[in-house]
Each structure stands twice: as C-alpha cells, then as structure tokens.
Amino acid sequence: MTSGIGFFEILLILAVMVIFVEPKKIPGLIRKCVRIVSQVRTAIKKFIDELDVK
C-alpha cells in the first residue's frame, strides 16, 4: 500500500485554496503549513527517539 498525496489531490487542495483564500495570501499560507508539518515531524521523531532510549 502506498501512502502520500497524489497529483489529483494536490490539484484539489489548490482549487479549494483559490476558492476560499485570497490569491495574495496563498504563498504565506503554504509557508505556514510547511512549517507546521515540519514541526510536527520533528516532535514525532523526538518522541519516538525518547521511547527507544528508555
């Protein structure tokens, strides 16, 4: 089973963003989302590392 976001899912997300968000705000919104995903991934990695140590 593969996981991840495919081409059509990305197009759907972009279409929804264009409908509900002003086009000028989209780059900032994407940056915020990327930062949040990065922080969550880092937190999960630290949590897993702590579980392995103990």
C-alpha positions in Angstrom: 0.0 0.0 0.0 1.4 3.4 -0.9 0.9 6.5 1.1 1.2 10.1 0.2 -0.5 12.7 -1.8 -1.0 12.3 -5.5 -1.2 14.7 -8.3 -5.0 15.0 -8.3 -5.2 15.5 -4.5 -2.7 18.4 -4.9 -4.9 19.9 -7.6 -8.0 19.6 -5.4 -6.3 21.3 -2.5 -5.1 24.1 -4.7 -8.6 24.6 -6.2 -10.1 24.8 -2.7 -7.5 27.3 -1.7 -8.1 29.5 -4.7 -11.9 29.4 -3.9 -11.7 30.2 -0.2 -8.4 32.2 0.2 -7.3 35.4 -1.5 -4.6 34.7 -4.1 -2.2 37.1 -2.4 -2.4 35.2 0.9 -1.7 31.7 -0.6 2.1 31.8 -0.5 2.1 32.8 3.2 -0.4 30.1 4.0 1.6 27.5 2.2 4.7 28.6 4.2 2.9 28.3 7.5 1.6 24.9 6.6 5.1 23.7 5.7 6.4 25.0 9.0 3.7 23.3 11.0 4.2 19.9 9.2 8.0 20.3 9.8 7.5 21.0 13.5 5.1 18.0 13.9 7.5 15.7 12.1 10.3 16.9 14.4 8.2 16.4 17.5 7.2 12.9 16.5 10.8 12.0 15.7 11.9 13.2 19.2 9.1 11.3 20.8 10.0 8.1 19.1 13.7 8.6 20.0 12.7 9.0 23.6 10.7 5.8 23.6 13.6 3.9 22.1 16.1 5.1 24.7 14.0 4.2 27.8 
